[in-house]
Amino acid sequence: MNISLPDELRDFVEEQVKRGYGTSSEYVRELIRRDQERLRLRNLLLEGAASPPAAPADDPYFKRLRSRLRAKRATSRRR
């Protein structure tokens, strides 16, 4: 696949390559991966927003959450 870029964008890509990417292809692949991840996260957020709430996020909910995290941390420290 070949991509044509105007000079301004080509210069920008070349500058990014100088700052840590091996090639312009690596830079473009990274941009595509980031966009895929952004779309995946967006879809998850939209699904979550459209779904009914599972449980209220009230004081008892956060107390249970903290208890589970403390128990998990204590278990991982014993290993």
Buried (B, 14 or more C-beta within 10 A) or exposed (E): EEEEEEEEEEEEBBEBBEEEBEEBEEBBEEEEEEEEEEEEEEEEEEEEEEEEEEEEEEEEEEEEEEEEEEEEEEEEEEE
